[in-house]
Amino acid sequence: MVKCSPRILNRTFAALADPTRRRILEHLAQGDRCVTELARPYSMSLPAVSKHLRILENAGLVSRRRSGRVHSLKLETKPMQQASQWIEEYRRFWEESFDRLDEYLKQLQATEAK
């Protein structure tokens, strides 16, 4: 099993649960952006966007760098990689379970056909 703090996973999934925050991460995947650039596509106030950014920061999904009055944000991938590994473990578990069930059902059908 992947060793990942439940607190980190909870924060990551909570941050990713919101479509606005996922879109912000999509923008950051293209490169670092300042807060006003990230806020531009949304019909919400700058403080509202800042609230979303704080949630992403608290989850470790973005980091902030300050240069004077300009705040630049950068995508941080480690929390998503950990979440992806966690999901992958369960995907494999369920896939193997379904494969075993499928094999069992095939054996039952073969036995009944005789």
PADRENLO-323107 format. One record per atom (N, C-alpha, C, O): x, y, z; residue in three letters. Coordinates in steps of 0.1 Angstrom, whole numbers, plus 5000, padded with zeros to 4 digits. Example, Ala and Ser with C-alpha at 12.3 -4.5 7.8 and 13.67 -1.06 7.14 Angstrom:
513249435078Ala 512349555078Ala 513249675078Ala 514249675085Ala 512849785071Ser 513749895071Ser 512950005079Ser 513450115080Ser 
This chain:
500849885000Met 500050005000Met 500950135000Met 502050135006Met 500450234994Val 501150364993Val 501050425007Val 499950435013Val 502150475012Lys 502250535024Lys 501950685022Lys 502850765017Lys 500750735025Cys 500450875023Cys 499550915035Cys 498650845039Cys 499851025041Ser 499151075052Ser 497651105048Ser 497351165038Ser 496751045056Pro 495351075054Pro 494951225053Pro 494151265046Pro 495651305061Arg 495451445062Arg 495751505048Arg 495051595043Arg 496851465042Ile 497351515029Ile 496351475019Ile 495951555010Ile 495951345019Leu 494951305009Leu 493651375010Leu 493051415000Leu 493151395022Asn 491851465025Asn 491951615019Asn 491051655012Asn 493051675022Arg 493251815017Arg 493351815001Arg 492751904995Arg 494051724996Thr 494151714981Thr 492851694975Thr 492451764965Thr 492051594979Phe 490751564973Phe 489751674975Phe 488951704967Phe 489851734987Ala 488851844990Ala 489151964980Ala 488252024975Ala 490451994978Ala 490852104969Ala 490452064955Ala 489952154947Ala 490551944951Leu 490251904937Leu 488751884935Leu 488351874923Leu 487951884945Ala 486551864944Ala 485851984937Ala 484751974932Ala 486452104937Asp 485852224932Asp 486252244917Asp 487452244914Asp 485352264908Pro 485752284894Pro 486552414891Pro 487452414882Pro 486352514899Thr 487152634897Thr 488552614900Thr 489452654893Thr 488752534911Arg 490152504915Arg 490852414905Arg 492052424903Arg 490052324900Arg 490652234889Arg 491052314877Arg 492152284871Arg 490252404873Arg 490552494862Arg 491852584865Arg 492652604856Arg 491952624877Ile 493052704881Ile 494352624879Ile 495352664874Ile 494252494884Leu 495452404882Leu 495752374868Leu 496952364864Leu 494752374859Glu 494952354845Glu 495752474839Glu 496652454831Glu 495352594843His 496152714839His 497552704844His 498452734836His 497752664856Leu 499052664862Leu 499952554855Leu 501152554855Leu 499252444850Ala 500052344843Ala 500752394831Ala 501652334826Ala 500252504826Gln 500852564814Gln 502052664818Gln 502752714809Gln 502152684830Gly 503252774835Gly 502852854847Gly 501652874850Gly 503752914853Asp 503453004865Asp 502653124860Asp 502753174849Asp 501753164869Arg 500853274867Arg 500753364879Arg 500953314890Arg 500453494877Cys 500153584888Cys 498753574891Cys 497953524884Cys 498353614903Val 496953604908Val 495953674899Val 494953614896Val 496353794894Thr 495353864886Thr 495153784872Thr 494053784867Thr 496153724867Glu 496053644855Glu 495153524857Glu 494253494849Glu 495253464869Leu 494453344872Leu 492953394874Leu 492053314871Leu 492753514879Ala 491453554883Ala 490653604870Ala 489453604870Ala 491453644860Arg 490853704848Arg 489653624842Arg 488653684839Arg 489753494840Pro 488653424833Pro 487453404841Pro 486453354836Pro 487453444854Tyr 486253414863Tyr 485453534866Tyr 486053644867Tyr 484153514867Ser 483353634870Ser 483053624885Ser 481953614890Ser 484253644892Met 484153654907Met 485153754911Met 486053794904Met 485053794923Ser 485953894929Ser 487353844931Ser 487553714932Ser 488353924931Leu 489653884934Leu 489853814948Leu 490553724949Leu 489153864958Pro 489153794971Pro 488553654970Pro 489053564977Pro 487553634962Ala 487053504960Ala 488053404954Ala 488153294958Ala 488753454943Val 489753374937Val 490853354947Val 491453234947Val 491253454955Ser 492253434965Ser 491953324975Ser 492853254979Ser 490653314978Lys 490253204987Lys 490453074981Lys 490952974988Lys 490153054968His 490452934961His 491952904961His 492352784963His 492753004959Leu 494152984958Leu 494752944972Leu 495652864973Leu 494152994983Arg 494652964996Arg 494352814999Arg 495152745005Arg 493152764994Ile 492852624996Ile 493852534988Ile 494252434993Ile 494152574976Leu 495152504968Leu 496552504975Leu 497252404975Leu 496852624981Glu 498152634988Glu 498152545000Glu 499152475002Glu 497052545008Asn 497052465020Asn 497052315017Asn 497552235025Asn 496652275005Ala 496652135001Ala 498052104995Ala 498351984992Ala 498952204993Gly 500252184988Gly 500252174972Gly 501252134967Gly 499152204966Leu 499052194951Leu 499652304944Leu 499952294932Leu 499752424951Val 500452534945Val 501352604955Val 501152594967Val 502352664950Ser 503252744959Ser 503252894954Ser 502952914942Ser 503452984963Arg 503353124960Arg 504753184961Arg 505553164971Arg 505153274952Arg 506353354952Arg 505953494951Arg 505153534943Arg 506553574959Arg 506253724959Arg 507353804954Arg 508553784959Arg 507153894945Ser 508053984940Ser 507454124940Ser 506754164931Ser 507754194951Gly 507054324953Gly 505654304956Gly 505254234966Gly 504754364948Arg 503354344950Arg 502754234942Arg 501554204943Arg 503554174933Val 503054064924Val 503253924931Val 504353894935Val 502253854932His 502253714937His 502153624925His 501153614918His 503153534923Ser 503153434913Ser 502853304919Ser 503353274930Ser 502153224912Leu 501853084917Leu 502352984908Leu 502453004895Leu 502752874914Lys 503352764906Lys 502652634910Lys 502352614922Lys 502452544900Leu 501852414903Leu 502852324910Leu 504052314906Leu 502452264920Glu 503252164928Glu 502552024925Glu 501352004928Glu 503351934921Thr 502751804916Thr 502751694927Thr 501951594925Thr 503551704937Lys 503651594947Lys 502351544953Lys 502051424953Lys 501451634958Pro 500251584963Pro 499351514953Pro 498751414957Pro 499351554941Met 498551484931Met 499151354927Met 498451254925Met 500451344927Gln 501151214925Gln 500851124936Gln 500551004933Gln 500851164948Gln 500451074959Gln 499051034958Gln 498750914961Gln 498151124955Ala 496651084953Ala 496550984942Ala 495750894943Ala 497251004931Ser 497250914919Ser 497750774923Ser 497150674919Ser 498750774931Gln 499350644935Gln 498250574944Gln 498050454943Gln 497650644953Trp 496650594962Trp 495450534954Trp 495050424957Trp 495050604944Ile 493950564935Ile 494350434928Ile 493550344926Ile 495550444923Glu 496050324915Glu 496150194923Glu 495750094917Glu 496450204936Glu 496450084944Glu 495050024945Glu 494949904943Glu 494050114946Tyr 492750054947Tyr 492150014933Tyr 491449914933Tyr 492650084923Arg 492250034909Arg 492749894907Arg 491949804902Arg 493949874911Arg 494549734909Arg 493849634917Arg 493549524913Arg 493549674930Phe 492849584939Phe 491549534933Phe 491149414932Phe 490749634928Trp 489449604923Trp 489549534909Trp 488749444907Trp 490449564901Glu 490649494889Glu 490949344891Glu 490449264884Glu 491849324900Glu 492249184904Glu 491049114910Glu 490848994907Glu 490249174918Ser 489049114924Ser 488049084913Ser 487448974913Ser 487849174904Phe 486849144893Phe 487449034884Phe 486648954878Phe 488749024881Asp 489248924873Asp 489048784880Asp 488648684873Asp 489248774893Arg 489048654901Arg 487548614900Arg 487148494898Arg 486648714901Leu 485248684901Leu 484848634887Leu 484048544885Leu 485448694877Asp 485148654863Asp 485548514861Asp 484848434855Asp 486748474866Glu 487248344864Glu 486348244872Glu 486048134866Glu 485948274883Tyr 485048194891Tyr 483748174884Tyr 483248054883Tyr 483148274878Leu 481848264871Leu 482048174858Leu 481148104855Leu 483148194852Lys 483448104840Lys 483547954844Lys 483047874837Lys 484147934855Gln 484247794861Gln 482847744864Gln 482547624861Gln 481947824870Leu 480647784873Leu 479847754860Leu 479047654860Leu 479947834850Gln 479247814838Gln 479747684831Gln 478947614825Gln 481047664831Ala 481547534825Ala 481047414833Ala 480747314827Ala 480947424846Thr 480447314854Thr 478947284851Thr 478547174850Thr 478147394850Glu 476747374847Glu 476447324833Glu 475447264831Glu 477347354824Ala 477147314810Ala 477447164808Ala 476947104798Ala 478047104817Lys 478346964816Lys 477246874819Lys 477346754818Lys 
